């Protein structure tokens, strides 16, 4: 549109077009004539010609309905008395920058709080979550676009490593829940890689929903996928999606208290995969518990949750063995650590007390038997499947915490004692 043309020169053709179309205009237009009593009309980028600054940016407004007659943009009505039903500005949703400003932290800290919880203290994380809740950041339920009434009686469970006995427990219990509901179960082993996990989630129109267990994908990728499939998270939280997560505090409190009672003054923690949300939560919870109980804590990088990674961690630990107790990211790492120690004729638990996490069946097959922090996989599976099939429960605010329990066996004792 030529901004120098007169209103009368453009009003008639615009009015004719507006009778049958949504109209978007930018410029100095001040009035036009409609001929249909209920012609929908959208006006965007309008400048207020009554203001002195003609270089001011357009003001975005939407006029959703105008009656028959002439409407003056500046709000002056003619004899036809048009009625404007609604005028609103475009809605803007809060983002990470808004949450950071509200919480008084940096945007990178907000990002870590959601995706890498181990790198943010519990107090800071809670401050960020409270700010996000006040602003409504990703607080709404993600409703899948393509979920219809057709029921395939089939769901997908994606796990990060099917060879890990902890996931074998989860698979078995999930299968039992599916059988109880007359539903089938597909298993996807993502092998601890984001690419495999992403590829396994393509072309899933034949499933009723997806359980993502210990997902390594980013929050953004998961939320995009959830717009097309019903998703429930296991061992991971994503805002806007239902989740089932372990409550690590009871297990860690009991384990650390027991180590202190036995006479241990320091703990070394063998870390898990960097992309693991559970790794962040385990480290943060253990850090808080040790701080509360005045127990020194060190962190030993151990990027893979495997038996071999635990063996390698033992060699690193022996370069500066200043702790008498070890808590591993999972049982497999703890088992590898014990095996490497025994190979070097170092007694466990006389020299070191060792605790794993998951309480897999193999814990009782070792010598010494492995103490572990138990996660109730049966309760996890039952709750996750119920969320997937029950529409009333699967909303953004459903986050079930499953308590953990410390199971003491022969891998812990008084430091330096004969066992």
N, C-alpha and C positions, 0 to 999 in steps of 0.2 A: 504494500500500500504506500502511495506517495504521501509523506507527512504534510506536504504543502497544499494538498487539495482541500476544497471546502467540504464541510459536513454534508451539505445538501447534495453534493455531487456523488457521494458514496453511500448515503443513507438508504436509497431505494434498492440498489442491487444487493446490498448487505441484508436488508430486511427480507428480500425475496429468498435469498440463500438461507437465512436463519429460520425460515418457515419449515424447512425440511432437514436441516443439518445442525450439528454442533458447531458453533462459530468461535473462532479464536482470532482476536484482533490485537494489534499492538500499534500504539500511536496516539493521535490527538482526537480520535473519534469521541464525540460527546453525546450524540443521540441518533436513534434510528427507529424505524417503524416496523412492527411485526404485524402479520395478518392472521396468524393462527393463535387461538386463545391459549394454547398450552404448548407453544413451541419451546423446546428446551434450548437454553442458550448458555454458552460458556464464554466468558471474557477474561483473557489473561493479559498480563503485562500492561495494565492501564496506568498512564501517568495522570496525576492530579494537576490539571492545568491551572488550578487556583493557587498552586504553590509557586513561589518565585523561582525555584531552582528547576529549570527545564532540562537539566542534565542529570537529574536524579534517576536512579534505576527504576524500571517498571515495578508496580506493586501487584503481586499475584493475587487475584481474587477469582472465585468461581461463583457465577450466578446460575443456580440450578433450575430455576423456573421463572418465567416472566409472562404476565398476562398480555392480552392483546392491547396494543397501543404503543405510545412512544415512551421510551425510558431514557432519562438523562443520567449519564454516568456519575455526575456529581450529586445525585440523589434528589434532583428536582423533578417532580412529576408534572405532566401536562394534563389536559382535560380528560384524557383517556384513563387516567388513574391506574397505571400499571402497579402490580404487586410483586415485590421480590421476596420469594419465600426463604431463601437462605443465602448468605454470603459468608464464606469461610476462607481462611488462609490454608495453603497446603500444609499437611501435617508432617512434622519432622520427628523421626524416632531417635531416642538417645543412643549414643555410641560410646566407645571406650574413652574418648577424650572427655565426654560429659561426666562419665562415672569417675574418672581420675580427678577432675576439677571438684566434684562433689565430695570425694573422699579425701582430697588434699594429698594425693600421691601422683606419681608419674604414670602415663599411659602404659609404659612397659611393665610397671608393677601390677596394673590391673590385668594385663594379658597373662602374666605369670600366675596370678591368683586363680585364674580360671583353668589354665592349661598345665601349669607346672606348680602345683600347690606346695611342693617341698621347698621351693625357693622363696616363699613368703611366710612370715610368721603367722600363727593362728590369729593373733589379735589384729594384725594388718589385714588379713584375708577377711575377717568378719567385718571390719570397717568398710572394706570394699563391697562386700556382699550387701551390707545394709544400705550403702549408697546406691547400688544397682537396683535394689528393691524399691527404694524411694522414687527413683527415676523411671522405673518400669523397664529397665534394660533386659531384653530377652526374657521377659517374664511371662509372656503369653504362651499358651499351648501351641505346639506346631501341629497343625492339622494336615494330614497327607491329602494331596490333591486327587490322587488316582484310586483311593480306596473306595470300592463300591460294595454292593450287597452280596456279590458272589463270594462264596466261601470255598477255598481250595482244601481246607483242613490240612494245611502244611505250613510249617514255620522254618526259618533258618536260624541256626546258632553259629555265629562266627567266633572262633577262639584264636588266640595268638600263637599257641603251640600245642598241637594235639598230643605230642609225645610227653608233655608235662602231666604227671599223674593228677595234679590238682584240677586240670581241665578235664581229665578223664572222669573224675568224680562229678564235675559239673555236667558233663554230657550225659552220663548215666542217669542222674537225677532229673535232668530236663526231659530226657526220653520217657521216663516213668510218668512225669506230669502230662506229657503230650498223649501218651497211650491212655491215660485216665480220661482225657478229654476227646478221645477218638481222633487224634490228630497225628500227622506224620512229622518227622524231624529231618531236616537237612543239616549237614555239618560242613563248615568251611574252615580249613586250617590256613591261617594267613602267614604262618612261619615268621612271626615277629617283624614283618615288613609292611610298611604303609601301602606300597604298590600292590602287593598281593591282596591286601584287605580291600583296597579300592576296587580292584578288578573282580573280586569275588562278589561284589555288591551290584554288578551290572546285570540287567535283564532278569529281574526278579518278579515279574508280573504274576507268577504262579504260586506265590506265597502270601499268606495272610499277614505276616509280620516278621520282624527280624529282632533277634537278641544279639547285641554286640557286647561280647565279654572281653574286658581288658583291651578295649580298642586303642590302637596307636594312631588313628586318624586325628586331624585337628577338629576343634569344635565346629569350625565353619563348614568343613566337608561333611561332618555328621549331620548338621542342621539342614544342609542342602538335600542330603539323601532322605532325611526324615520328612521332607515336603512331598515325597512320592511313595513312601512306605511307612507303615507303623513300626516304630522303633522303641525298644526298651533297653536301657543301658545296664550292664552288670559290671561291678568293680570300677565304675567310672561315672562321674557326674557331668552332664551337659545341660545348661539352663534351657528350659522349655521342653525337656524330655523327661519321662519317668525313669527312675533308676533304683537299683538295689546295690547297696554298698556295704562293706564291712565296717563296723565300728571298732577300730583298732585299739582304742584307749583301754578298755577293760583288760585285754590280753597283755598289753605292754605294761600296764601298771602292776599286774600280778607277777609278770616275769622279772621286771626290774626290782621289785620289792623282794622277791625270792633271792636274787643274786646278792642284794645288799645284806640280807639275813645270813647268807653263806660266807660273807666277808669280802666280796668283790667291791672294788672302788671305781672301776672303769669298764666301759663297754666300747668295742669296735663294731661298727655296723658295716656289713658288706652290702653295697648298693645294688639296685636293679637297673633295668633298661631306662635310659634317659627319657624316652618318649612315653614311659608308663605313668599314668595318673596315679595308680596305686603306689608306685615307688615314692612319689612326692608325698602322699598322705602318710605312708609308713615312716618315712624319715621325719616329717614334721611332728607327728604324734610322739614318736620315740624321743625326739629332741625336747619336746615340752615335758614329757614324763621324767626324763633324766634331770632336767633343770629343776623341776619341782622337788626331786628327791636327792639333789646335790650329788648326782652320779656323773662322773666325767664321761664324755662321749666323743669318739672319733669316727670319721667316715673314711672307708676304704673303697675306692672305685672298683666296681665289679659289674661291667655293663651288661652281661648276659645272665639270665636266670637259669643256668645250667650246672650240671655236675662238674664239667671240665672247668668252667669259670671259677667254681669254688676251689678247685685244686690250684689254679693259678693264683688265686687270692691268698692262699696259704704262703706261697713263696714271697709275695709282696709283704705280707704281715710280718714274717720272720725277719725282715730287714730292720724292723723297729718294734719288737713285740712288747709294748709297754701296757697292754691291757690283759687282764686275766679272764675276760669273758667276751664272747662274740655272739652277735645276733645277725643272722643272714636274712637277705631279702626273701628267700624261700627255702624249703627243705632241701632241694637239690643242691644248692650252693653249700649248705651246711654239711651235707653228706660228702661232697667233694673235698671240703676243708678237712673233715675228719680223716678221710682216706689218705690225703697227702700228709697229714700229721703222723698217722700210723706208719706210713712208708718211711718216714724219717725217725722212727722209734720214739716219737713224742707222745706221751700218754694223754689221752682225753678220757675223763675230765680232770685228772690230777694237775695237769699244766694249764689247760684252758677249759672253761665251761662253754658249751655251744648250744644255741637255740635257733631253730628254724621257724618258718611261718608256712602254714597251710595244713599241717598235720596229715600228710598223705599216709597211705597204708604202709609204705616202705619204712617209715620211722621206727617201727617195731622189729624190723628185720636186721637192723644194724647191731654191732657190738662196739661201743655201748648204744643202747636204744636212744633215739634222738628226742629231746624235749622240743616242743613246738607250740606255736600259737594257732589254735584251731579256728578255722572259718567254716561255719555251718553251710556247706554247699547245698544240702537238701533244702534248707530254708530259703537260700538264695534262688534256687531253681523254681521252687513252688511259687514264690512271690513274683518273680519275673514273668513266668508263664501266665499267672493270673492277671497281671497288668496288661499283658499283650491281648488276652482274650476278653477282658472285661473293660469295655469302653468307659464305664463310670469311674474306674480307678486310674486309668492311664492319662493323667493330666500333668501339666507342667509342675505342679506342686507336690507330686507323689515322689517322695524320696525315702525309701525304707532302709534303715540301718540295721544290719544283722550283727549282734554282739559277738566278740571273739573271746576265746577262753585259753588260758595258759595250761598246757598239759605237761607236767613234769615227769621226766624219765631219767635215765642214768647218765645223760651227757652233761649234767650240771652237778657240782659238788663244791665243797670247801676248797679254795685254791691251795695247792701244795699238799693235799691230803693223799693218803694211799687209798685207792679205790678198787 
